[in-house]
Amino acid sequence: MTETAEGRQRSRLALLGAGVMGETVLSGLVRAGWDPTDLVATDRRPERVAELEAAYGITMTTNVDAVAGASTVVLVVKPQDMRGLLSEIAPTLDAEALVVSLAAGVDTATLEAGLPAGQPVVRVMANTPAQVDEGMAAVAAGSSATPDHLERVRDILSATGRVEVVPEGYLDAVTAISGSGPAYLFFVVEAMIEAGVHLGLPRDLSTELVVQTMLGSAKLLRESGEHPTVLRERVTSPGGTTAAALRELEDHKVRAAFLSAMEAARDRSQALAAAARDQQAHR
């Protein structure tokens, strides 16, 4: 076992599914000072196993061996793979092991139905900026999870960004806002870069202008504490260039399109959760 900066002891954490998000959590923990000997992970691909062992000095093993003796088990698999994974690991889990799921659209009731009665479960919606330690994760407790379990998950995920504890009923909306949110912003960045090229700028210059503008605007919004409307109005002079551009966005109903897009993402998250529940019920 190793000690945290606060002096608390950590026991073994098993991470099942070392894809992009799985490796993001893993690398964040290592950077945060976790001892690689306290971490164990799994992946189906032999070349991936060798890559992660070399990169992080951790043990890669099977799902069943990984959860044996682990106090925390983090599931980072596709929603359609969750049922089989739960069936595989349930007989081996320690009764007090905390199961943390990062699978989109799989609710805690579905997770609990596939695990022994009373198994503590926490559901997480994270996002890809965690790869650069600027992630936004929302966590919700299952019926047997305690505040200490939530604090453990906060400790894990704070290695890769910010963490908020929310009621599970919020998670479909969270998925639509921050879970899918990076894709919306990348879409906007892509459109702005293309506009710059259309207006005669070299692509590399247009990219630099847009990316730094996005980064600086986000930092200004965070650090100023001002409402985005206030910041927008400070940039928008009456009759000026920004006002002309914003009028076009309003004419094309961009604000309404974002609302519709996020409603569609929420609805899809709800549909995935319903499908997962149905699959679990008919196993």
HUURNOR-V933001 format. One record per backbone hydrogen bond with DSSP energy under -1.0 kcal/mol. NH is the residue of the N-H (numbers start at 1). CO is the residue of the C=O. E is the energy in kcal/mol with one decimal. If there is no record, write none. Layout:
[[NH	CO	E] [NH	CO	E]]
This chain:
[[4	8	-2.4] [7	4	-1.6] [10	2	-1.8] [13	38	-2.8] [14	72	-2.9] [15	40	-2.8] [16	74	-3.0] [17	42	-1.2] [18	42	-1.5] [23	19	-2.9] [24	20	-1.9] [25	21	-2.2] [26	22	-2.3] [27	23	-3.4] [28	24	-1.9] [29	25	-2.2] [30	26	-2.1] [31	27	-2.5] [32	28	-1.9] [33	30	-1.4] [34	29	-2.6] [38	35	-2.7] [39	36	-1.3] [40	13	-2.1] [41	59	-2.1] [42	15	-1.7] [49	45	-2.1] [50	46	-2.2] [51	47	-1.8] [52	48	-2.4] [53	49	-2.3] [54	50	-2.0] [55	51	-2.0] [56	52	-2.4] [57	53	-1.7] [59	39	-1.1] [61	41	-2.1] [66	62	-2.4] [67	63	-2.0] [68	64	-1.2] [70	67	-1.9] [71	12	-1.9] [72	12	-1.5] [73	98	-3.2] [74	14	-3.3] [75	100	-3.6] [76	16	-2.8] [81	78	-1.9] [82	79	-1.2] [85	81	-1.8] [86	82	-2.8] [87	83	-2.0] [88	84	-1.8] [89	85	-2.2] [90	86	-2.2] [92	89	-1.6] [93	89	-1.5] [97	94	-1.6] [98	71	-2.7] [99	120	-2.6] [100	73	-3.2] [101	122	-2.4] [102	75	-2.8] [106	103	-1.2] [111	107	-2.0] [112	108	-3.0] [113	109	-1.9] [115	112	-1.2] [119	116	-1.9] [122	99	-2.5] [123	140	-2.7] [124	101	-2.9] [125	138	-2.5] [130	127	-1.6] [131	128	-2.7] [132	129	-1.8] [133	130	-1.8] [134	129	-2.4] [135	160	-2.6] [137	162	-2.4] [138	125	-2.3] [139	164	-2.6] [140	123	-2.6] [142	121	-2.8] [150	146	-2.0] [151	147	-2.2] [152	148	-1.9] [153	149	-2.1] [154	150	-2.5] [155	151	-2.2] [156	152	-1.9] [157	153	-2.8] [158	154	-2.2] [159	156	-1.0] [160	157	-2.1] [162	135	-2.7] [164	137	-2.4] [166	139	-2.9] [170	167	-2.1] [171	168	-1.9] [174	170	-2.4] [175	171	-2.6] [176	172	-1.6] [177	173	-1.9] [178	174	-1.9] [179	174	-2.0] [180	175	-2.6] [183	180	-1.3] [184	180	-1.0] [185	181	-2.1] [186	182	-2.6] [187	183	-2.1] [188	184	-2.1] [189	185	-2.7] [190	186	-2.8] [191	187	-2.3] [192	188	-2.5] [193	189	-2.6] [194	190	-2.3] [195	191	-2.1] [196	192	-2.3] [197	193	-2.1] [198	194	-2.5] [199	195	-1.9] [200	197	-1.6] [201	196	-2.6] [206	202	-2.8] [207	203	-2.6] [208	204	-2.1] [209	205	-2.6] [210	206	-2.3] [211	207	-2.8] [212	208	-2.1] [213	209	-1.7] [214	210	-2.5] [215	211	-2.6] [216	212	-3.0] [217	213	-2.2] [218	214	-2.2] [219	215	-2.2] [220	216	-2.6] [221	217	-2.5] [222	218	-2.4] [223	219	-2.9] [224	220	-2.4] [225	221	-1.1] [231	227	-1.9] [232	228	-2.7] [233	229	-2.4] [234	230	-1.5] [236	232	-1.0] [240	237	-2.3] [244	240	-1.8] [245	241	-2.1] [246	242	-2.9] [247	243	-2.0] [248	244	-1.4] [249	245	-1.8] [250	246	-2.5] [251	247	-2.6] [252	248	-1.9] [253	250	-1.6] [254	249	-2.4] [257	253	-2.2] [258	254	-2.1] [259	255	-1.8] [260	256	-2.5] [261	257	-2.5] [262	258	-2.4] [263	259	-2.2] [264	260	-2.2] [265	261	-2.0] [266	262	-2.4] [267	263	-2.6] [268	264	-2.2] [269	265	-2.1] [270	266	-2.3] [271	267	-2.1] [272	268	-2.4] [273	269	-2.1] [274	270	-2.1] [275	271	-2.3] [276	272	-2.3] [277	273	-2.2] [278	274	-2.3] [279	275	-2.4] [280	276	-2.2] [281	277	-2.4] [282	278	-1.4] [283	280	-1.2]]
